[in-house]
Amino acid sequence: MIVSVSVFAVTCLLMILSVLFFPAIRLGKVRVSTYWVITLLGAAVMLLTGPVPFSAVWKDLVADTAVNPLKILALFLSMTVLSVFLDELGFFRFLASFALRHAHKGQAVLFFSLYAVVSVLTVFTSNDIIILSFTPFLCYFAKNAEIDPVPYLAAEFVAANTWSMALLIGNPTNIYLATALGIDFFSYLKVSILPTFAAGLVSLPLLYLLFRKQLKKPLGGHTERVRVEDKLQLAVGIVHLAVCTVLLAAGSYIGLEMWLVAVVCAGSLFVCTLVISAVRRKKPRELLGCLRRAPYPLVPFVLSMFAMISVLTEEGATAYIATALGDSLGILKYGTLSFLASNVINNIPMSVLFSSILTAGGHTMSVGAVFATVIGSNLGALFTPIGALAGIMWSTMLKENGVKFGYLQFLKLGAAVAVPALAASLLALWAVTAWIL
């Protein structure tokens, strides 16, 4: 067990260093992110040096259970395709442009409008998709409007990683933890909605106070007008996303597995898009864009982390941690530890590890402990760039667009916003578990 724990710790440390100092390497014309390569190598070393055979890990990998990582990846990638398709059509940029162009009363109105738009869209799509879609546009807009982009980028990032807690589909960590503990769509929503609102209502005024000086400056330049030209495909995309969301909510009541719902909806979107393109005798440009932009590195990353956690579970490490932690003060303990652990090993590996801890020995921790871990996995993204893949992608895009937002500035944002939001959210969760459940 000591060898496996050591390999896991070294892998996590190297992953952190890679994110900070060498996030990608170039192999010819291909840019390869290093974080998943390191975790893949770590999993290989752990399997080669540990007593747990590969067959045992493979059995866990293909088991017909809710925690099967292949099903969870299928669910997340399918939801990503549905969202990216709309982004390829320019839908998210259109909404951002509309909100920004109608904020004529100064930067404060602009700031609150952006936060509202991002929050609503994140609830029904995914935090990663919103960040990938809005960040380049905000950098471009701020340059044209001759304003500091940082307050708006911070508002976007905080809103996306706060309101992603609301629905099960808002973050892959929500999906993993809820599915692992057998929590369906509505059972998740019943508990998550109040903590999400608490975190959102606390984070917004804190953000404004943090950037109020920059937001007092007048707007200059001009704003970009964005139009969605292909109304037919836009309608097809919105209908598929809406139907998928409704079926995900109803799936547990009519016997449909969430991953299967998402895969079928994504497949249906592909077929409809190909038919429209064939009738028009044009290339399916948006479909090809979806295939190019799909987060493929997430597949080896999640599978590698799952393999390492599987080894640790087989060797009894997660059961030992679960016994040491216990279930007393579950909300405070698991919320704080998951928040901090996300900033040590990233929130996806943290979720894989904590799902095993929460179910160690066949005993499931309290609802409070489970949802506290969900909260920590979302808000942990706001503390340091390492906290989530969204933070890594966001920081990379800022560098590519010439926006300076260093590690210490990120930490300042986390201390000022993430910590109070975490406290408010955990307090609301305690109220839900004490008075409602």
C-alpha positions, 0 to 999 in steps of 0.5 A: 500500500505504501508503494501505491500511495507514494506513486499516487502522491508523486504523480499528483505532484508532477501533474501540478508542476506540469500545469504550472511550468510545462502545461504542454509539449509539441510533437511536430505540429501537435500540441499535447497537454502534459497533465494526462500524459503524467497521470497515464504514466503514473497509472502504468507505474502503479499497476506494474509495481503494485500487488493489484493485477490489471484484471482487477482494475479492468473488472472495476472499469467495465463493471455494470454499475453507476460509477462506471467511468466509461458511462460517465465519460460518455455522458459528459462527452455527449453533453459537451457535443450538444453544447459545443454545437451551439457554440459553433453556430455562435449562439453563446457569443450572440447571447454575450454580445446581446447582453453587452451591447444593451448595457448602456449605463456603464461598466457596472451594468455590463458586469452584472449582465454578464454574470447573469447570462453566464450563470443561466447558461452554465446551469443548463450546459456545463462550466467548461463549455461556457468558459471555452466559449466566452473567454476569447470573446470577452478578451476581444470585446474588452480590447475593442471597448478599451476597458480592463478585461479582468473584472469580466473574466473573473465574473465569468469564471466565478459564475461558471464554477458556482452555478455549475453546482445547480444541476447534476450535468453542470460539472463532470464532478457532479456527475461522477459523485452523484452517480457513484452514490446513486443520486438521481437528477431530481434528488440532486436538485432538491439538495443542491439548489439552496447551496448554489443560490447561497454561493452565487448571492455571496460571490457576486457582491464580493466580486463587485467590491473587488473590482469596483474601481475598474468598473467605475471607468467609462466605456470606450470603443465599440462592441461587436454585433454577433448574429446566428445565421443558421436559424434551422440548425440553431433550432435543432441544437436547442431542441436536442439540448432541451430534450436531453435535459428533460430526459435526464431529469425524468430518466430515473423515473422511467428507467433510462440511464443518463449516459444512454440518454445523452449518447442517443441525443448526441447521436440524433443531433449528428444524424440531423446535422448530416441530413441538413448538410446533405440536403444543402450539399454543404460540409457539416462545418459545425459537426466537424467543429464539435469533433475537433473541440471535444475534450479528448484528453479527459478520457485518458486522464479520467481513466488513469485516475480511476485506475490509480484509485481502484488500486488504492481501494483494492489495497485498502487505502481509501477504507483507511482514510474513510475510517480516519475521517468518519462521518461526524461533522461531515458537511464541514469536514468533507466540504473543506477537505474536498475544496483543498484537495481539489487544489492539490490533485485537481477536482476530477481526481479528487472526486474519483478519490472521494467517491471511493472514500464515501462508499468505502467498505460498502457504507455510504456516508451521509447526504451532507458529506456527499453534497459537501464534497460536490460543493468543494469540487465546484468551488475549489476551482476558484481558489487556484488554477490547479483546482479544475481543468476549467482553471487550467484551460482558462489560464491558458486562454488568457495567456494566448490573448495577452491578458495577465492573470498570475497565480498570486492574482488567482489566489487573491480572487480565491481568498476573497470570493471562493472561501466566503462562497464555500462557507455560505454554501456549506451553511445552506447545505446544513440547513437543507439537511437539518430542516428539509431532508 
